[in-house]
Amino acid sequence: MIQFLSLSGAISYRPRAFQLSSPLSRLALSVSLLIGWAIGLVSPTGTQASESFYKDQYVEVELYPLSQTVTAGEASLWALEFRIAPEWHIYWENPGDSGAPLILEWKWEGAQLLHFHYPPPKRIPVSSLVNFGYEEQVIFPLEVQVGPQAEGVQVNLDLEWLVCKVECIPGFAQLKAQAVVGPQAQAPHPQQALAQQFLAQSPGPQSLTAPLFHRQEDQLFFKLPLPQTDFNPQEVHLFPYDGLFFSHQFPEFLQLTQSQLDFSLQSKSQSLREPSDPRVLLVLRGTASDPVQVRSFDVELDFSPAQSPWTSAMTLLSLLALAFLGGLILNIMPCVLPVLSIKILSLSQSAHSPREMRWGGWFYSAGVLLSFALMGGLLLWLRHQGEEIGWGFQLQNPTFVSALILLFFVLGLNFLGVFEWGESLSRWAAQMGQRRSKLSGSFWTGVLAAFVASPCTAPFMGTALGASLMLSPWQSPLVFLSLGAGMAFPFWLLAHFPQFLTWLPKPGPWMKTLKEFFAFPLFLTAVWLLWVLGQQSSPLQTFILTGSLTLVAMGFWLGHNSTKPVFLWLSRLLILLFMALPLWSAQSQWVLLAGASFQGGDSAGAESSSWLDYSSEKVADLVAQGEWVFIDFTAAWCITCQVNKINVLETRRLQELFDQSGVHRFRADWTQRDPLITQSLARYGRNSLPVYVFYGASGEPHLFSELLTVSMIEEVLQQQHSKEE
């Protein structure tokens, strides 16, 4: 914050530039500045009555030493004083929801600035906004170190401020002050006693620490051991330094005892787990009217409560075990089975060669692990850059979904024998050895399986993935690797212990039949993805893609049944053209606009009207009123979500149960990228689907298992009824 260049150099002190935490506050400040500029055109300009004094109709500013005589080699106290017109105010270093702090450019000769003290500010409400600042009069004390060889001290200050009422007026002044070096301090300034009071109120070098002991949605709860004071605190005020992370409203929870303060702060940013400046200013007041009975302290917020190495290691091991178990279960999820059919077919074809099977298992595992590592690293990097995304984010992109549909459709055609991969390169492959191509196929099968599996959140996987975002940079990738290891483990085991495959018949014509059969799960996966695309895009995009699939199939048929070069080149051109068309159209705004005109009324797949569109504000209001609330975080591409919706959430039994209990139902649809839903998931420590949350009369959230049953919900509702009775 302060840069010391030399005893006779420039010192720049810029606490912060304009800090506006919402579009509304930016608009309000912009309008205020325009009004202030207009007022400045017709108002008299400020006057600089002396080098150390500035005055206009809104503020008076003065810079002075508290003693005109200072001692060489020792510290001295100076002051920057503002006297502000009634109903106007200037700002603290974190201005709050709008405004701007002081900007100070110092140039000292014969001394250097040690510390610029900000006295405790006030909360200044402006409509629904809250600002931190000063009214009437404030003195900013300066601690200055006089040089050992100095013969005098002189300071030049370029000062900027913003003074506001409803409109805001920017102010500028160039101030100069000086002091002589003498044997002892003489000629104290008339404001010396008042400046000492402001210095006593400012936070000193002592810093306190408050550990985080509970996190509930966007509320953060801390416990702070209080220091001893020479008075009994009657008022407590907290001012966060980081205005982009914390809300500026008064803390909702304050509990004061003689030795401890329990308090809560509200987080505004769910994309970040910690603020960039984890400090708050604690202000203790004895009585509101006595300025002497005021003490303030800088408090460091500890977001990682101390754990023993053994406890920390056990926590990480438990998360890795959960991730591994989730990866194992991924192998039986419906969205993964079509891809695994490719690997099963490969194993059956290689059953006669144990060496080939082992290498295939290793390459398949490498593809899975590398893919999970890349997806996890990309997710963590994007969230670090401020992007509001979660696990399975790739299926929120219509272009990626379209590409998967094309891939599964083409694979299905290949399995049916419409065409053969690399038929024209068969002789070259024979010369180079088929093992290399099979190993490459195993690797890419692992890559494909990992990408398709990621949105199918298995039980135990959601907790592990959500917790991974709170781990250290070197621990988070281990969770994703453990997830990939769990998914790859069964095939690695089969590849190394082929006796488990002895039940398979010997190679023969049945392998061709099995290959053709596995084409149909691939087609069904393409159909499911078409439905996902229809949920997140327009009917026109679905029409373009299905038409392209037909023409791609025609291109393969044309190439398969013709030996003339012209038809071969025509078929390849047709395939490339109509595989590229849906990928391009998925990113085109005109497709979305044109497709919107085709949609009339409610969609055909509309669910029960008892479900409301999710709104965090509506949920918070209902919870505050003691109402019961159930939230379904879902997406069209989440197979588990759709299974739970059919078997549980949309059943008549559960709907009647919700109606009888008066449960408000909200559905948060994450099919397309939605930063607000991502933030809401982060409040519950999740970044993947499905997630089911229930609020009872206590206002505490209850998270259900990913594999939901009606009996689970019924049991929780019965417990809530028992508590109320």
C-alpha positions in Angstrom: 0.0 0.0 0.0 2.9 2.4 0.7 6.0 2.5 -1.3 9.2 4.0 0.2 11.5 5.3 -2.4 14.0 7.4 -0.4 14.1 10.1 2.2 13.9 12.7 -0.6 11.6 11.0 -3.1 8.1 10.4 -4.1 5.8 8.1 -2.1 2.6 6.9 -3.7 -0.3 5.9 -1.5 -3.4 4.6 -3.3 -5.6 2.5 -1.0 -8.0 1.5 -3.8 -9.4 2.9 -6.9 -13.2 3.2 -7.4 -14.7 0.1 -5.8 -18.3 -0.5 -7.0 -19.7 -3.9 -6.2 -22.9 -3.9 -8.3 -24.2 -2.5 -11.6 -26.7 -0.5 -9.7 -24.0 1.2 -7.6 -21.9 1.9 -10.7 -24.9 3.5 -12.4 -25.7 5.5 -9.2 -22.1 6.8 -8.9 -22.0 7.6 -12.6 -25.2 9.7 -12.4 -23.9 11.3 -9.3 -20.6 12.3 -10.9 -22.4 13.8 -13.9 -24.6 15.8 -11.5 -21.5 16.8 -9.6 -19.7 17.9 -12.7 -22.8 20.0 -13.7 -22.9 21.6 -10.2 -19.2 22.3 -10.5 -19.7 24.3 -13.6 -22.0 26.8 -11.9 -20.5 26.6 -8.4 -17.6 28.7 -7.2 -14.3 26.9 -7.5 -12.3 26.0 -4.4 -9.7 28.4 -2.9 -6.3 27.5 -1.6 -6.0 30.1 1.1 -2.5 28.8 1.9 -0.1 26.1 0.7 -1.4 23.7 3.5 -5.1 24.7 3.3 -7.9 24.2 0.7 -11.5 25.2 0.9 -14.6 25.0 -1.3 -18.3 24.9 -0.4 -18.3 21.2 0.5 -15.0 20.5 2.3 -12.1 22.2 4.0 -8.8 20.3 3.9 -5.7 21.1 5.9 -2.3 19.3 6.1 0.0 20.1 9.1 2.5 18.7 11.6 1.3 18.5 15.2 4.4 20.4 16.1 6.3 22.9 14.0 9.6 21.7 15.5 10.6 18.1 14.9 13.7 16.1 16.1 16.1 14.6 13.6 16.2 10.8 13.5 12.9 10.4 15.4 9.2 9.9 14.5 6.8 12.8 14.4 3.0 13.0 14.1 1.3 14.9 11.3 -2.4 15.2 10.3 -4.6 15.5 7.3 -7.9 17.1 8.4 -11.2 17.2 6.6 -14.1 19.5 7.7 -17.2 18.4 5.7 -20.4 20.3 5.0 -23.6 19.1 6.8 -25.2 16.0 5.2 -22.2 15.4 3.0 -19.6 12.7 3.5 -16.2 11.3 2.2 -15.1 7.7 2.1 -13.1 5.1 4.0 -10.5 2.9 2.2 -13.3 0.4 1.4 -16.1 2.9 0.4 -18.9 0.3 0.6 -21.5 -0.3 -2.1 -20.5 2.9 -4.0 -18.1 5.8 -3.8 -14.3 6.0 -3.9 -11.5 6.3 -1.3 -8.9 9.1 -1.0 -6.1 9.1 -3.6 -2.9 10.5 -2.2 0.4 11.1 -3.9 3.2 12.1 -1.4 6.6 13.6 -2.0 8.7 14.0 1.2 11.9 15.8 1.7 13.9 15.1 4.8 11.5 12.4 6.0 9.5 9.3 5.0 5.9 8.3 5.7 5.7 5.3 8.1 1.9 4.9 8.3 -1.3 6.6 7.2 -4.0 5.9 9.7 -7.7 5.6 8.8 -9.9 6.2 11.8 -13.0 4.0 12.2 -15.7 5.0 9.6 -19.5 5.1 9.9 -22.2 3.2 8.1 -23.9 5.7 5.8 -27.1 4.3 4.2 -28.0 5.7 0.8 -31.4 4.2 -0.3 -30.7 0.4 -0.4 -26.9 0.9 -0.5 -24.5 1.1 2.4 -21.4 3.3 2.3 -18.5 3.5 4.7 -17.2 7.0 5.3 -16.9 10.1 7.4 -19.2 13.1 8.1 -18.6 16.5 9.7 -15.0 16.2 10.7 -12.2 13.6 10.5 -8.5 13.7 11.1 -6.2 11.2 9.4 -3.0 10.9 11.5 0.3 10.3 9.8 3.4 8.8 11.4 6.5 10.3 9.8 10.1 9.3 10.3 12.5 12.3 10.2 15.9 11.6 8.6 18.9 11.6 10.9 20.7 14.3 8.9 17.6 16.3 8.0 17.7 20.1 8.5 14.0 20.5 7.8 11.0 18.5 6.6 8.8 19.4 3.7 5.9 17.5 2.1 3.9 18.0 -1.1 0.6 16.2 -1.5 -1.5 15.7 -4.6 -4.9 14.8 -3.1 -8.1 13.6 -4.7 -11.4 12.8 -2.9 -15.1 12.2 -3.6 -17.7 14.0 -1.4 -21.3 12.9 -1.7 -24.8 13.8 -0.5 -27.1 12.5 -3.2 -25.0 13.8 -6.0 -21.2 13.3 -5.8 -18.5 16.0 -6.3 -14.9 15.0 -7.0 -12.3 17.2 -5.4 -8.7 17.9 -6.0 -6.0 19.9 -4.1 -2.2 20.3 -4.0 -1.1 20.8 -0.4 2.3 21.6 1.0 3.5 21.7 4.6 6.8 21.9 6.4 8.5 21.7 9.8 11.9 22.8 11.1 14.3 20.5 12.9 15.2 21.6 16.3 16.5 20.2 19.6 13.1 19.7 21.1 9.4 19.8 20.1 7.9 23.2 20.3 4.7 25.1 19.1 2.1 22.3 19.2 -0.7 22.7 16.7 -4.1 23.8 18.2 -5.7 20.5 16.9 -3.0 18.3 18.5 -5.4 16.9 21.3 -8.1 16.1 18.8 -5.6 14.4 16.4 -4.4 12.3 19.3 -8.0 11.2 19.9 -8.4 10.1 16.3 -5.0 8.3 16.5 -6.1 6.4 19.6 -9.3 5.3 17.8 -7.4 4.0 14.7 -6.3 0.4 14.6 -2.8 -0.1 16.0 -0.2 -2.8 15.2 -2.0 -5.4 17.3 -3.8 -7.8 15.0 -6.5 -10.3 16.1 -7.5 -13.6 14.5 -11.0 -15.0 14.1 -11.3 -18.6 12.9 -14.2 -19.7 10.7 -16.3 -22.2 12.6 -19.4 -22.5 10.4 -20.5 -21.8 6.8 -24.2 -21.8 5.9 -25.0 -20.8 2.4 -23.6 -17.3 2.0 -23.3 -16.7 5.8 -19.8 -17.1 7.4 -19.7 -17.5 11.2 -16.5 -16.6 13.1 -15.4 -16.7 16.8 -13.1 -13.9 18.0 -11.4 -13.8 21.4 -11.6 -10.2 22.5 -8.6 -8.2 23.9 -8.8 -6.4 27.2 -10.0 -2.8 27.2 -10.2 -0.1 29.9 -14.0 0.2 29.3 -16.9 -2.2 28.9 -17.9 -2.3 25.2 -21.5 -1.5 24.6 -21.4 -1.3 20.8 -19.7 -3.5 18.2 -19.1 -2.5 14.6 -17.5 -4.5 11.8 -16.2 -3.1 8.5 -14.8 -5.6 5.9 -11.8 -4.5 3.9 -12.7 -6.5 0.8 -15.8 -4.9 -0.7 -16.0 -7.3 -3.6 -16.3 -10.5 -1.5 -18.3 -9.3 1.6 -21.7 -7.7 1.8 -21.7 -4.2 3.5 -24.9 -4.7 5.4 -24.7 -4.8 9.1 -23.9 -8.3 10.4 -27.0 -10.3 11.0 -25.5 -12.2 14.0 -23.6 -10.6 16.8 -23.1 -12.2 20.2 -20.9 -10.4 22.7 -19.5 -11.7 25.9 -16.7 -10.3 28.1 -14.1 -12.5 26.4 -15.5 -13.5 23.0 -17.4 -12.1 20.0 -19.4 -14.4 17.7 -20.3 -12.7 14.5 -21.3 -13.5 10.9 -20.5 -11.9 7.6 -22.4 -12.3 4.3 -20.5 -13.4 1.2 -21.4 -11.8 -2.1 -19.2 -13.9 -4.3 -19.9 -17.6 -4.5 -17.2 -18.2 -7.2 -14.5 -17.5 -4.5 -14.1 -19.4 -1.3 -12.0 -16.7 0.3 -11.6 -13.0 0.0 -8.5 -11.4 -1.5 -8.1 -9.3 1.7 -9.3 -11.5 4.6 -9.5 -8.7 7.2 -12.3 -6.7 8.9 -12.0 -3.6 11.1 -13.5 -4.3 14.6 -14.7 -1.2 16.4 -15.6 -1.4 20.1 -17.4 1.6 21.7 -18.1 2.2 25.4 -20.7 4.9 24.8 -21.7 6.5 21.6 -21.1 10.0 22.9 -17.6 9.5 24.4 -14.9 9.5 21.7 -12.3 8.3 24.3 -14.1 5.0 24.8 -13.4 3.7 21.3 -10.9 1.0 20.3 -10.4 -0.5 16.9 -8.5 -3.6 15.8 -7.6 -5.2 12.5 -9.0 -8.8 12.5 -7.6 -11.5 10.3 -10.2 -14.0 9.2 -8.9 -17.5 9.3 -10.8 -19.6 6.6 -8.8 -22.7 7.3 -9.2 -23.7 10.9 -6.1 -25.4 12.2 -6.0 -29.2 11.9 -3.4 -31.7 12.9 -1.5 -33.3 10.1 -3.1 -36.6 10.9 -6.7 -35.2 10.7 -5.9 -33.4 7.5 -4.4 -36.5 5.9 -7.4 -38.6 7.0 -9.8 -36.0 5.5 -7.9 -36.1 2.1 -7.8 -40.0 2.2 -11.6 -40.1 2.8 -12.3 -37.8 -0.1 -10.0 -39.9 -2.4 -11.8 -43.1 -1.3 -15.2 -41.5 -2.0 -14.0 -40.4 -5.4 -12.6 -43.8 -6.2 -15.9 -45.4 -5.2 -17.8 -42.9 -7.3 -15.6 -43.8 -10.3 -16.4 -47.5 -9.8 -20.1 -46.8 -9.9 -19.8 -44.6 -13.0 -19.2 -47.8 -15.0 -22.8 -48.9 -14.5 -24.4 -45.5 -15.3 -26.6 -45.6 -18.4 -24.7 -42.8 -20.2 -21.4 -44.8 -20.0 -22.6 -48.2 -21.0 -22.7 -47.6 -24.7 -19.0 -46.5 -24.6 -18.0 -49.4 -22.4 -19.6 -51.8 -25.0 -16.7 -50.7 -27.3 -14.2 -51.7 -24.7 -16.0 -55.0 -23.9 -15.9 -55.8 -27.6 -12.2 -55.0 -27.7 -11.5 -57.3 -24.7 -13.4 -60.2 -26.3 -11.4 -59.8 -29.5 -8.1 -59.8 -27.6 -8.9 -62.7 -25.2 -6.5 -64.9 -27.0 -3.5 -62.6 -26.3 -2.9 -61.8 -22.6 0.0 -59.5 -23.4 -2.2 -57.4 -25.8 -5.0 -57.3 -23.1 -2.6 -56.0 -20.5 -1.3 -53.2 -22.7 -4.9 -52.4 -23.7 -5.8 -52.1 -20.1 -3.0 -49.7 -19.4 -3.7 -47.5 -22.4 -7.4 -47.4 -21.6 -6.6 -46.4 -18.0 -4.2 -43.8 -19.3 -6.9 -42.3 -21.5 -9.4 -42.2 -18.6 -6.9 -40.7 -16.1 -5.6 -38.1 -18.5 -9.1 -37.0 -19.4 -10.2 -36.6 -15.8 -7.0 -34.7 -15.0 -7.6 -32.4 -18.0 -11.3 -31.8 -17.2 -10.6 -31.2 -13.5 -7.7 -28.9 -14.2 -9.7 -26.9 -16.7 -12.6 -26.7 -14.3 -10.4 -25.4 -11.5 -8.6 -23.0 -13.8 -11.9 -21.6 -15.2 -13.3 -21.1 -11.7 -10.1 -19.4 -10.6 -10.6 -17.0 -13.5 -14.1 -16.2 -12.1 -16.2 -18.4 -14.4 -19.3 -19.8 -12.8 -19.2 -23.4 -14.0 -19.4 -26.8 -12.4 -18.7 -30.5 -13.2 -20.3 -31.6 -16.4 -19.9 -28.1 -17.9 -19.0 -29.5 -21.3 -22.6 -30.8 -21.8 -23.9 -27.3 -21.2 -22.4 -26.4 -24.6 -24.7 -27.1 -27.6 -21.7 -27.4 -29.9 -20.1 -30.1 -27.7 -23.5 -32.0 -27.5 -23.9 -31.8 -31.2 -20.4 -33.2 -31.7 -21.1 -36.1 -29.3 -24.3 -36.9 -31.2 -22.4 -37.1 -34.5 -19.7 -39.2 -32.9 -22.1 -41.8 -31.4 -24.1 -41.9 -34.6 -21.1 -42.5 -36.8 -19.8 -45.2 -34.3 -23.2 -46.9 -34.5 -22.9 -46.9 -38.3 -19.4 -48.4 -38.0 -20.6 -51.2 -35.7 -23.4 -52.1 -38.2 -20.8 -52.4 -40.9 -21.9 -49.5 -43.1 -18.2 -48.6 -43.3 -14.9 -49.8 -41.8 -12.4 -47.5 -40.1 -9.2 -47.3 -42.1 -10.1 -49.8 -44.7 -7.9 -48.1 -47.2 -4.9 -48.3 -44.8 -5.2 -52.0 -44.0 -2.0 -53.0 -45.8 0.0 -50.2 -44.1 -1.5 -51.2 -40.7 -0.5 -54.8 -41.3 3.1 -53.8 -42.0 3.3 -51.6 -38.9 1.6 -54.1 -36.7 -2.0 -54.1 -35.5 -1.0 -53.8 -31.8 -0.2 -50.1 -32.1 -3.6 -49.2 -33.6 -5.4 -51.3 -31.0 -3.5 -49.6 -28.2 -4.4 -46.2 -29.7 -8.0 -47.3 -29.9 -7.9 -48.3 -26.2 -6.6 -44.9 -25.2 -9.2 -43.0 -27.1 -12.0 -45.3 -25.8 -10.8 -44.3 -22.3 -10.9 -40.6 -23.3 -14.4 -40.9 -24.7 -15.7 -42.9 -21.7 -14.4 -40.2 -19.3 -16.0 -37.3 -21.2 -19.4 -39.0 -21.5 -19.3 -40.2 -17.9 -18.5 -36.9 -16.2 -22.1 -35.5 -16.1 -23.5 -38.8 -14.7 -22.7 -38.0 -11.1 -22.7 -41.2 -9.1 -23.3 -41.5 -5.4 -20.4 -40.3 -3.2 -19.0 -38.4 -6.2 -20.8 -35.1 -5.7 -19.4 -34.7 -2.2 -15.9 -35.5 -3.3 -16.0 -33.1 -6.3 -17.6 -30.3 -4.3 -14.9 -30.6 -1.6 -12.2 -30.7 -4.2 -12.8 -27.0 -4.9 -11.9 -26.2 -1.3 -8.6 -28.2 -1.2 -5.2 -26.8 -1.9 -3.9 -26.6 -5.5 -1.9 -29.8 -5.2 -4.7 -31.8 -3.5 -7.6 -31.0 -5.8 -6.1 -32.8 -8.8 -5.7 -35.9 -6.7 -9.5 -36.1 -6.3 -10.1 -36.1 -10.1 -7.3 -38.6 -10.6 -8.9 -40.9 -7.9 -12.2 -40.6 -9.7 -10.6 -41.7 -13.0 -8.7 -44.5 -11.3 -12.0 -45.8 -9.9 -13.6 -45.8 -13.4 -10.6 -47.4 -15.1 -10.0 -50.0 -12.4 -12.5 -52.8 -13.5 -11.1 -52.9 -17.0 -7.5 -52.8 -15.8 -8.4 -55.7 -13.5 -9.9 -57.7 -16.3 -6.9 -57.0 -18.6 -4.5 -58.4 -16.0 -6.6 -61.3 -14.8 -8.1 -62.7 -18.1 -9.5 -65.7 -16.2 -12.5 -63.6 -15.5 -13.2 -63.7 -19.2 -13.1 -67.5 -19.5 -16.9 -67.6 -19.7 -16.7 -65.8 -23.1 -16.9 -68.2 -26.1 -14.0 -68.6 -28.5 -13.6 -66.0 -31.3 -16.0 -66.6 -34.1 -19.0 -65.3 -36.0 -20.7 -64.3 -32.7 -18.2 -61.4 -32.4 -19.7 -59.8 -35.6 -23.2 -60.2 -34.2 -22.1 -58.7 -30.8 -20.5 -55.8 -32.6 -23.7 -55.1 -34.5 -25.8 -55.4 -31.3 -23.7 -52.8 -29.6 -24.6 -50.3 -32.3 -28.0 -49.8 -30.8 -26.9 -48.5 -27.3 -24.8 -46.0 -29.3 -27.9 -44.9 -31.3 -29.9 -44.7 -28.1 -27.3 -42.5 -26.5 -27.4 -40.2 -29.6 -31.2 -40.0 -29.2 -30.8 -39.1 -25.5 -28.3 -36.4 -26.5 -30.7 -35.1 -29.1 -33.3 -34.6 -26.4 -30.7 -32.8 -24.3 -29.9 -30.5 -27.3 -33.6 -29.8 -27.7 -33.8 -28.6 -24.1 -30.9 -26.2 -24.4 -31.2 -25.0 -27.9 -34.0 -24.5 -30.5 -36.2 -26.9 -32.5 -34.4 -25.5 -35.6 -31.0 -26.7 -34.3 -32.4 -30.1 -33.7 -33.9 -30.2 -37.2 -30.5 -29.2 -38.7 -28.7 -31.9 -36.7 -31.1 -34.7 -37.6 -31.0 -33.7 -41.2 -27.2 -33.7 -41.1 -27.2 -37.2 -39.6 -29.3 -38.5 -42.5 -27.0 -36.9 -45.1 -23.9 -38.1 -43.2 -25.3 -41.7 -43.4 -26.0 -41.2 -47.1 -22.4 -40.1 -47.6 -21.0 -43.2 -45.9 -23.4 -45.4 -47.9 -22.3 -43.7 -51.2 -18.7 -44.2 -50.4 -19.3 -47.8 -49.4 -21.2 -48.8 -52.5 -19.1 -47.0 -55.2 -15.6 -47.6 -56.5 -15.4 -44.6 -58.8 -13.1 -41.9 -57.5 -15.5 -39.1 -58.2 -18.2 -40.7 -56.0 -15.6 -41.4 -53.2 -14.5 -37.8 -53.1 -18.2 -36.7 -53.3 -19.0 -38.9 -50.3 -16.1 -37.5 -48.3 -17.1 -34.0 -49.1 -20.7 -34.7 -48.1 -19.7 -36.2 -44.8 -17.4 -33.3 -43.9 -19.9 -30.7 -44.9 -22.9 -32.1 -43.0 -20.8 -32.9 -39.9 -19.6 -29.3 -39.8 -23.0 -27.8 -40.4 -24.6 -28.6 -37.0 -21.4 -27.7 -35.2 -21.5 -24.3 -36.8 -25.2 -23.7 -36.4 -25.0 -24.6 -32.7 -23.0 -21.4 -32.1 -25.1 -19.2 -34.5 -27.4 -16.7 -32.8 -29.7 -16.7 -35.9 -30.6 -20.3 -35.2 -31.7 -19.5 -31.7 -33.7 -16.5 -32.8 -35.3 -18.3 -35.7 -36.0 -21.4 -33.6 -37.7 -19.3 -30.9 -40.4 -18.5 -33.4 -41.3 -22.2 -33.8 -42.0 -22.5 -30.1 -45.6 -21.8 -29.1 -46.9 -22.0 -25.6 -45.5 -24.5 -23.1 -43.1 -27.2 -24.2 -44.3 -30.7 -24.7 -42.1 -31.9 -21.9 -43.4 -29.5 -19.3 -43.5 -30.9 -15.9 -46.0 -30.5 -13.1 -47.0 -26.9 -12.5 -46.4 -27.5 -8.8 -42.7 -26.9 -9.4 -41.6 -23.2 -9.5 -38.6 -21.8 -11.3 -35.7 -21.6 -8.9 -34.9 -18.2 -7.3 -32.5 -17.8 -4.5 -34.3 -14.7 -3.3 -37.7 -16.4 -3.2 -36.1 -19.4 -1.4 -34.5 -17.1 1.2 -37.7 -15.2 1.8 -39.7 -18.4 2.4 -37.0 -19.9 4.7 -36.9 -16.7 6.7 -40.7 -17.1 7.2 -40.3 -20.6 8.5 -41.8 -22.2 5.4 -40.7 -25.7 4.1 -38.8 -25.7 0.8 -37.5 -28.4 -1.4 -35.0 -27.6 -4.2 -34.3 -29.9 -7.2 -31.0 -29.1 -8.9 -31.3 -30.9 -12.2 -30.3 -30.9 -15.9 -31.4 -32.6 -19.0 -28.0 -34.2 -19.5 -27.9 -35.7 -16.0 -29.2 -39.2 -16.3 -29.5 -39.7 -12.6 -31.6 -36.6 -12.3 -34.0 -37.9 -15.0 -34.3 -41.3 -13.3 -35.0 -39.7 -9.9 -37.5 -37.3 -11.5 -39.5 -40.2 -13.0 -39.2 -42.6 -10.1 -39.5 -40.1 -7.2 -40.1 -36.4 -7.8 -42.9 -36.7 -10.3 -44.8 -39.6 -8.6 -48.3 -38.9 -7.3 -47.3 -40.3 -3.9 -44.6 -37.6 -3.4 -46.7 -34.8 -4.9 -49.5 -35.6 -2.4 -47.0 -35.8 0.4 -45.6 -32.3 -0.5 -49.1 -30.9 -0.8 -50.2 -32.2 2.6 -47.0 -30.8 4.2 -47.2 -27.4 2.4 -43.7 -27.8 0.9 -42.8 -25.2 -1.7 -41.0 -26.9 -4.6 -38.3 -25.2 -6.7 -36.6 -26.7 -9.8 -33.1 -25.3 -10.7 -32.5 -26.3 -14.3 -28.7 -26.3 -15.0 -29.1 -27.8 -18.6 -27.6 -24.5 -19.9 -24.9 -22.7 -18.1 -26.3 -20.5 -15.4 -23.9 -18.7 -13.0 -26.7 -18.1 -10.4 -27.4 -21.8 -10.1 -23.6 -22.5 -10.0 -23.3 -20.0 -7.1 -26.2 -21.7 -5.3 -24.6 -25.1 -5.7 -21.4 -23.7 -4.2 -23.3 -22.6 -1.1 -24.0 -26.3 -0.4 -20.5 -27.4 -1.2 -21.5 -28.9 -4.5 -20.5 -28.4 -8.1 -22.1 -31.4 -9.8 -25.6 -32.9 -10.1 -28.0 -34.1 -8.9 -28.4 -32.1 -5.7 -31.6 -32.1 -3.5 -32.0 -29.7 -0.7 -34.8 -29.4 1.9 -35.4 -26.6 4.4 -37.6 -27.1 7.4 -38.8 -24.6 10.0 -35.3 -24.4 11.6 -33.9 -22.9 8.4 -31.1 -25.4 8.3 -30.5 -27.1 4.8 -30.7 -30.9 4.6 -29.0 -32.5 1.6 -30.3 -35.8 0.3 -28.4 -38.6 -1.4 -27.9 -38.5 -5.1 -29.9 -41.8 -5.4 -33.2 -40.5 -4.2 -36.2 -42.4 -2.9 -39.6 -41.4 -1.7 -39.0 -43.0 1.7 -35.9 -40.7 2.3 -38.0 -37.6 1.8 -40.9 -39.0 3.8 -38.7 -39.8 6.7 -37.3 -36.2 6.8 -40.8 -34.7 6.6 -41.9 -36.9 9.5 -39.0 -35.7 11.6 -39.9 -32.1 10.8 -43.5 -32.7 11.9 -42.3 -34.3 15.1 -40.1 -31.3 15.9 -43.0 -28.9 15.4 -45.3 -30.9 17.6 
